[in-house]
Amino acid sequence: MRRVGNTAIAAVTAVALCSGTWLLVGGAGPGTGTPPQPSAAQARTGAGQGRAPAAPALPPSPPDRIRVPAIGVDAPLTGLGLTPSGSLDVPPAERKNLAGWYEAGTTPGERGTAIVAGHVDNTEGPAVFYRLGALERGATIEVDRRDGGVAVFTVDAVEVYAAKDFPDEKVYGAATRPELRVITCGGDYSRSTGYQGNVVVFAHLTGSR
């Protein structure tokens, strides 16, 4: 598959992930069932501060599964491409424990910025990344790779952005080391539009096995 710059999908991720949600179709109302949001304490603290050293980059290999023990995520991964309009495609909403990775970009563990995305909920209730906003700096993310290895990432920051203020370059920009972004819906909620932003986890490779 052709490789596409990560910035090509930046402006449309929020729209693709955040429509048709559980709350919007009659689930719990705002304040009674909305997913956790990251606190200011989980934001970036400055370049290099408090970060574990990066591990050497791994060879390219497609991922098969993602695990985030701190929030109970253990989910298969499916490849995501771009829709005809140029937006990032998303996993089927009815499969609530499925996440996706942008397969025209960097593979997790390879040098560069790899992208994983998933729904926060669907029409039946919470989905794979419902608790992503509760993740804290220093937590571990593991990605099973098709070559039989496991890429281990350490979380550097967890931040939330309104869609209108989404920092494309910060999230999708090129990296000189192996990095990972995990993205779902978040921010303010309106019954007329659904979630109005995104939760983004920033992590970097710190080991493999």
C-alpha positions as CSV (number, residue, x, y, z in Angstrom):
1,M,0.0,0.0,0.0
2,R,1.2,3.5,-0.7
3,R,2.7,5.4,2.2
4,V,1.0,8.7,2.9
5,G,2.2,11.5,5.2
6,N,0.5,11.5,8.6
7,T,-0.5,15.1,8.2
8,A,-2.9,14.1,5.4
9,I,-5.4,12.7,7.9
10,A,-5.0,15.2,10.7
11,A,-7.9,17.5,10.0
12,V,-10.6,14.9,9.7
13,T,-9.9,12.3,12.4
14,A,-12.3,13.9,14.9
15,V,-15.2,13.9,12.5
16,A,-14.7,10.3,11.5
17,L,-14.4,9.0,15.1
18,C,-16.9,11.1,16.9
19,S,-20.2,10.7,15.0
20,G,-23.0,8.3,15.9
21,T,-22.1,7.9,19.5
22,W,-23.9,6.1,22.4
23,L,-24.8,9.3,24.2
24,L,-26.2,10.8,21.1
25,V,-28.6,8.0,20.4
26,G,-30.2,7.9,23.9
27,G,-27.6,6.6,26.3
28,A,-26.6,8.3,29.5
29,G,-26.7,12.1,29.4
30,P,-23.7,14.4,29.8
31,G,-22.2,14.1,33.3
32,T,-23.7,10.7,34.0
33,G,-22.0,8.5,31.5
34,T,-19.3,10.5,29.6
35,P,-15.9,9.0,29.4
36,P,-13.0,10.2,31.6
37,Q,-10.9,13.2,30.4
38,P,-7.2,13.7,31.0
39,S,-6.2,16.2,33.7
40,A,-3.7,19.0,33.2
41,A,-1.2,16.9,35.2
42,Q,-1.0,14.4,32.3
43,A,0.0,17.0,29.7
44,R,3.5,17.3,28.3
45,T,5.9,18.8,30.9
46,G,8.6,20.0,28.4
47,A,11.0,18.5,26.0
48,G,12.7,15.4,27.5
49,Q,11.4,16.0,31.1
50,G,10.6,12.8,32.9
51,R,10.7,10.6,29.8
52,A,12.3,7.2,29.7
53,P,15.1,6.7,27.2
54,A,13.9,5.6,23.7
55,A,14.7,2.0,22.6
56,P,16.2,1.4,19.2
57,A,13.8,1.3,16.3
58,L,12.4,-2.0,15.1
59,P,12.1,-3.1,11.5
60,P,8.7,-2.4,9.9
61,S,6.0,-5.0,10.8
62,P,2.3,-4.7,10.8
63,P,0.6,-4.8,14.2
64,D,-2.0,-7.3,15.2
65,R,-3.1,-6.3,18.8
66,I,-2.8,-3.5,21.3
67,R,-2.9,-3.8,25.1
68,V,-3.1,-1.0,27.7
69,P,-3.2,-2.8,31.0
70,A,-3.8,0.3,33.1
71,I,-7.2,0.8,31.5
72,G,-8.1,-2.8,30.7
73,V,-7.6,-2.6,26.9
74,D,-6.8,-5.8,25.1
75,A,-7.9,-5.5,21.5
76,P,-7.2,-6.7,18.0
77,L,-6.0,-4.2,15.4
78,T,-7.3,-3.8,11.9
79,G,-5.7,-1.8,9.1
80,L,-7.2,1.6,8.3
81,G,-6.9,3.5,5.0
82,L,-8.3,6.7,3.7
83,T,-11.8,7.3,2.5
84,P,-12.5,8.7,-1.0
85,S,-12.8,12.2,0.7
86,G,-9.3,11.8,2.1
87,S,-10.3,11.2,5.7
88,L,-9.0,8.4,7.9
89,D,-11.3,5.4,7.8
90,V,-12.4,4.0,11.2
91,P,-13.0,0.5,12.5
92,P,-16.6,-0.8,12.2
93,A,-18.6,0.8,15.0
94,E,-20.5,-2.4,15.8
95,R,-17.2,-4.1,16.8
96,K,-16.7,-2.2,20.1
97,N,-13.4,-4.0,21.1
98,L,-11.6,-3.3,17.8
99,A,-9.0,-0.6,17.2
100,G,-7.3,0.4,13.9
101,W,-3.9,1.5,12.8
102,Y,-3.1,3.7,9.8
103,E,-1.5,1.2,7.5
104,A,-0.2,3.6,4.9
105,G,2.0,5.2,7.5
106,T,4.5,4.1,10.1
107,T,4.2,0.7,11.8
108,P,4.3,0.7,15.6
109,G,7.9,0.3,16.7
110,E,9.4,1.6,13.4
111,R,11.1,5.0,13.5
112,G,8.5,7.7,13.0
113,T,5.0,8.4,14.2
114,A,2.5,5.5,14.2
115,I,-1.2,6.1,14.5
116,V,-3.8,4.0,16.3
117,A,-7.4,5.1,16.5
118,G,-10.6,3.7,17.9
119,H,-14.1,4.5,19.1
120,V,-14.9,5.8,22.5
121,D,-18.4,4.3,22.3
122,N,-21.0,3.0,19.9
123,T,-24.8,2.8,20.0
124,E,-24.7,0.1,22.6
125,G,-22.3,1.7,25.1
126,P,-18.6,2.1,25.8
127,A,-16.1,0.9,23.2
128,V,-12.4,0.0,23.1
129,F,-11.0,3.4,24.1
130,Y,-13.7,4.6,26.5
131,R,-11.2,5.0,29.3
132,L,-8.3,6.4,27.3
133,G,-8.6,9.7,29.0
134,A,-7.9,8.1,32.4
135,L,-4.5,6.9,31.2
136,E,-1.5,8.5,33.0
137,R,2.1,9.4,32.1
138,G,4.4,6.5,32.6
139,A,1.8,3.8,31.7
140,T,2.7,1.0,29.3
141,I,1.2,0.3,25.9
142,E,2.1,-3.0,24.2
143,V,1.6,-3.8,20.5
144,D,1.9,-7.3,19.2
145,R,3.5,-7.3,15.8
146,R,3.1,-9.8,12.9
147,D,6.8,-10.6,13.1
148,G,6.2,-12.3,16.5
149,G,7.6,-9.5,18.5
150,V,6.0,-7.0,21.0
151,A,6.7,-3.3,20.9
152,V,6.6,-1.7,24.3
153,F,5.8,2.0,24.6
154,T,5.8,4.3,27.6
155,V,3.2,7.1,27.8
156,D,4.7,10.6,27.7
157,A,1.5,12.6,27.9
158,V,-2.3,12.4,27.6
159,E,-4.0,15.5,26.3
160,V,-7.5,16.6,25.0
161,Y,-8.1,19.1,22.2
162,A,-11.2,20.7,20.8
163,A,-11.6,19.8,17.1
164,K,-11.1,23.4,16.1
165,D,-7.8,23.6,17.9
166,F,-6.4,20.2,17.0
167,P,-2.6,20.5,16.7
168,D,-2.0,18.6,13.5
169,E,1.8,18.9,13.5
170,K,2.2,18.0,17.1
171,V,0.1,14.9,16.8
172,Y,0.9,13.7,13.3
173,G,4.3,15.2,12.6
174,A,7.4,13.2,11.7
175,A,9.5,11.9,14.6
176,T,13.2,10.9,14.7
177,R,12.5,8.0,17.1
178,P,9.7,5.4,17.3
179,E,6.6,7.1,18.6
180,L,2.9,6.2,18.9
181,R,-0.3,8.2,19.0
182,V,-3.5,6.6,20.3
183,I,-6.6,8.7,19.5
184,T,-10.3,8.6,20.3
185,C,-13.1,11.1,20.9
186,G,-13.3,13.4,23.9
187,G,-13.6,17.0,25.0
188,D,-16.9,18.8,25.3
189,Y,-20.1,16.9,24.4
190,S,-23.3,18.2,22.7
191,R,-26.3,16.1,22.0
192,S,-26.6,17.8,18.6
193,T,-23.1,17.1,17.5
194,G,-21.6,14.4,19.8
195,Y,-18.1,14.8,21.1
196,Q,-16.4,18.0,20.0
197,G,-12.7,17.0,20.3
198,N,-10.2,14.2,20.7
199,V,-8.2,12.6,23.5
200,V,-4.6,11.9,22.3
201,V,-2.0,9.7,24.0
202,F,1.6,10.4,23.2
203,A,4.0,7.5,23.7
204,H,7.5,6.4,22.6
205,L,9.2,3.0,22.2
206,T,11.0,1.9,25.4
207,G,11.5,-1.8,24.8
208,S,10.6,-4.9,22.9
209,R,10.5,-8.6,23.3
